[in-house]
Amino acid sequence: MRSRWANKATVLHVGVIAVLFALQFVLPEYHHVNLARVMVLASFAMGYNIAFGYTGLLSLGHAMFFAAGLYAAGLMAQFAGVSAAGGLLLGVAAGLALAAAVGCLALRTTGVSFMIVTLMFAQAAFLATFYFGEYTRGDEGFVIPSHLRHLFGLFLAEPATRYFVALSLFALCLAISFAVARSSMGRVLAAIRENEERTRMLGYNVFLYKLVALTISGAMSGLVGAAYGMLFGYVGATFASIQYSIFPLLWVLMGGAATVLGPFVGTLLMFYLVDISSGFTSANMLIVGLALIGLILFFPKGILGSLRERAAPWLP
Amino acid sequence: MVESVRPKRKQPVSGVTRRKALVGLGGAAVSGVLPGFVRYAQAQSSAPIKIGFQVHRTGIGASYGRWYDRTTKAAALLINESGGINGRPVEIIAEDDGTDPKRGAEVVEKFATQHGADVAFGTLFSHVVIGSAPRAGELKIPYFVVSEGHHVASGMLNRYTLQPGITDVKSQVQSMAPWVAANLGKKVTMIYPDFAFGHDHRDYFSAAMAAQGGEVIGKIAIPPTESSFFKYFPKIPRGTDVLYHVMVGPGVLTFVKEMGEFFGSKRPEIFGFIDSLEAVNINSPGLEFLEGSYFWEGNPRYAQAQSTKFDAFYRAKVGVDATGASVNDPKDISTYAHMFGCWETLHVIKQGMESAGYRGPGDRAKLIEAVESITDMAASQAHPQGAKLFNGKTHQVFGHQYISQVGGGKLNVVHRTAIEDGFYKDEVDYTSQPL
């Protein structure tokens, strides 16, 4: 039974990537670029999901990991002429290093304290972008020079290239999430989320597992931050602000925490909810708020989380 | 050989044969059941020019956005009343950018690829401009900003981004220095927000004062999260002749109130940028301390004795009274020092499109070149703030600045700078970039 479920899940996830690949040939121009952006942001949400969904670490500071990657790629492009490939690697390294360092300190706390500590670290990172305004241009930010936005000779601002790179990033993050969800480590993370004391009693080094989860999550966020800068050409402090820590939380909650595809579903729905509602009213966040309330009432575990509970127990 | 000659059929007097009449009637009948044909034929001549308006409806820029919106609508109405652009009406398609650079970029994409807008226009906050401009350049949609940031003329952006309706901060700050040094004092302490906008003021004003033989003896940066300012005032050096302030955001009223409590009746000369108090009544409780102090204004909020007929016309069209408030609500204070930029930019778009013979998105490159070729803009109904000079290489306009003194509950203009006071060396030549 488990093997049949695993096959179903593999087919579903490969199928989603295949559909996303095919969509680029039929989507109108506007939705083409939207979907590329959604795939990048969903990759950020998948990184967040490793910490929050699978391990139960409710971080309010993931914007700092995203921004670490964004600024690592952007500043090195701006001041050292590092192009996209180097920028992406630097983004991973920055996200990973920052997450490991923050994790060593913040994981000494749990629950609400962990939320507050991560929030404070993120606020410090946000203010650092202002403090070093001579280089970062603070709130204004800066534009990454076009000639450095090339990956293996392909210009990342070209719509087809951007879509393909966004899809590749999405597929990579999906594969990592899928692998973590199905691995023995993933089961330990779930055990920590459900009952940390019992997991510790069983002999697992809970701190180390949580640190590894947060570090993977931070590295993914850093990679996505670097990719976002390279794909859309802008680096600015807004991406280090609190709202970019809240967004991945909302996307994951909406799609379904601890589901591999939930972050994508949540990001996609939230993106179009904002996009469409803003065409009718400036109170679009009120509509988003009402949608979230409705979601909590009718899909308390998010869309895919509730679907898994009610109809598709094989969903990872 | 006999040449047969067929007699010519007699032509009707009107020149319309039965056959022609039948063909015409048939055509009319067919076109009657194919209404799309008629609409298409009409669209070639009278389809609206679509202008995507990126507006700060929400977020920190909302108070500016509200007035940018009203000014834009008034300008579009005037343009349409006077025949539109190239005989076509102007349609403003407004989208909220949330004063957010990510959303701003998405909105520009939406204008270009979903709404089919001819140009994008309007935004104020620098981070939204800088976040959106790369996408405008990639989508090759002309992006007319009303931001007053130096980012356009600095060369950071691209050939598709232009600022023809409002001067930039470097020009504004630089042109203040000669008057400040000559009339208020040569030793200045600056208090500014510790982010890019404040840093621009710090750097450009320091250099401009040095050029006037003055000196900035104190530079006090206020962190963006600060809500109380008492601890910063003791840092103001003794011997300060002029206190230069350019605070923005919700803490402005607290800042002024606490400054008044700190100095009491013995204060240095005070010079500020009206950005601090745009959309705020100068007679608000707590602002009494500003009596006698000076402000930069991009356009004088209070109607002056020397105001032009163009200003009076513009004021009436956008619905602002002689005190700078809405004619419908005296408590609703306009962002008068900045919003003229929307009015003037729309008229530059009109001038550029008519000069380029603009017909559709295929002519966007021609539009850019046409705007780049504009130089002089005379004071007129299209340019009520005053005459201007546009630099096609840097995509930046230069114009007069105003210095006003607070007195009797009003802002009274005491000096108008020359356009040349704001000139600086070109930092970019966008015309060398491909279209």
Interface residues (C-beta under 8 A of the other chain):
Chain A: P28 E29 Y30 V33 N34 R37 L127 F130 Y131 G133 E134 R137 G138 D139 E140 G141 F142 V143 I144 S146 A157 F232 G233 Y234 G236 A237 T238 F239 V274 D275 S278 G279 S282 N284 M285
Chain B: R57 T58 E95 D96 G98 D100 P101 K102 R103 A105 E106 E109 K110 T113 Q114 S126 H127 I130 G131 A133 P134 R135 E138 G149 H151 M156 L157 D194 F195 A196 F197 H199 P223 P224 T225
